[in-house]
């Protein structure tokens, strides 16, 4: 059975205790473990598959807390290094009344950006593994080069590569730098997840169908187009599969997309997907895979934070109606 490896940031989300106010007006927060790649790893582990995090944290109390939270979620942390050269990343979030978010990040740089390519061991990766990454840690840094080495290694080992751009423009000096980095890494992925809010920014194409088709470059075999509460569409090069979302009362949408992706990749590990059979697995099981992913994402919005709000596998199956 394969394993999920997530590479990238692990950080603290400071969630406001007040909703519907600007970040400058929030006067109290509660901490929650987060970071998109870490959220995905936690979801996969919580649902019952093996997951490991590849990252770096500061030698500080926040780093200690995050390691504890990953372990509690069942994520392997032997590839989470520690450093005294930078602090663990922090993100302060303000919540609108509908649960949508506004971010302010503290990292210049943060410890995760100091993970180097020398710390990536190709022997970690085996056939049937999945490597998942996002764009936040693709800024010019040692971590960007670490991504390149890990992607090459898992591909060489006959594993799958999953990419969720997860655009966070406040972390980039120039939005165009973010877009260029996404387009640079896009062809290395077998699976790409993109949200309705990100599609036009990434592709520059207004027509939705044309924009999605433009993502099929390089190794890309599947594109997942998420539409929040409206569900998600799965595209293979010549096929489209639609799915509906689940109606819940959102409290905090932080981590919903990551929980969706965690549910999606969990299913691929269960079905022993690999580069050779990926399209066949998705074509034959798209209803089950998308239902599980949609329910996973929806339920996560009913609690605060990301990892903290992840549902159990049983709760996901109950929402689906199994």
Number of C-alpha atoms within 10 A of each C-alpha: 13 22 24 30 29 25 29 27 29 28 27 24 24 21 24 21 13 17 19 16 13 14 19 7 11 18 9 10 15 13 17 21 23 28 24 30 30 33 31 34 34 34 32 30 24 23 21 15 21 21 27 25 29 26 28 28 29 21 17 14 11 19 24 14 14 21 21 15 18 23 14 13 21 21 26 20 17 11 17 18 19 21 17 11 12 20 23 28 26 21 19 20 22 26 24 17 14 13 18 17 19 13 17 16 17 15 17 11 14 20 27 30 27 22 26 18 16 10 14 19 13 15 9 13 23 18 19 20 27 29 28 29 26 24 22 25 20 25 17 11 15 17 24 21 18 25 25 15 18 23 26 14 20 23 21 14 17 17 25 28 26 26 25 25 25 20 21 15 15 13 18 15 10 10 14 13 15 23 19 12 19 22 16 11 19 22 18 21 24 25 24 24 22 22 18 13 13 17 21 15 15 20 18 12 14 11 10 13 9 11 16 19 15 12 21 21 14 12 15 20 19 23 24 22 20 24 17 20 15 13 22 25 17 20 22 18 14 6 9 13 15 13 19 16 19 19 13 14 13 18 19 25 24 28 26 29 29 28 32 29 32 30 28 25 27 29 23 23 21 12 16 17 24 22 18 11 11 18 19 12 17 22 16 10 14 19 14 14 20 27 23 24 26 30 28 32 30 28 25 30 26 19 18 23 27 28 29 18 21 31 22 16 17 11 14 24 14 11 18 15 7 7
